[in-house]
């Protein structure tokens, strides 16, 4: 007969991915303002002091995968993404929604470009999205 008397429950330490380099994929772009998709071509709302949009990542791995998200070094300052890390479901599971914001200065007029890279560090896979915000 099985018993749970001496069962131990241990916590699992999450890996940290501090050293991830956010580089755009050389030829595959998963979303781009140049395509005319309004999710990637933003306009600054002067009343709110920001522009925001939501993107969706479809899980594509056979297992749950940790992800980290960030902008490439050549992106304009002021771009943010939430969540910037977490765990994707397995293929066929719930998609991961991310909110992308530009919160730069309204006084700094012009086009502000940002390249978001979502990396699966354990799977050697990434998604690349190119954004533009007109201030």
ABEGO torsion letter per residue (X at the ends): XBBAAABBBBBBBBBBBAABBBBBBAABBABBAAAGBAAABBBBBAAAGBBBBBBBBBBABABBBBBBBBBBAABBBGBBBOBABEBBBBBGBBBBBBBBBBABBAABBEBBBBBBBBBBAAAGBBBBBBBBBBX
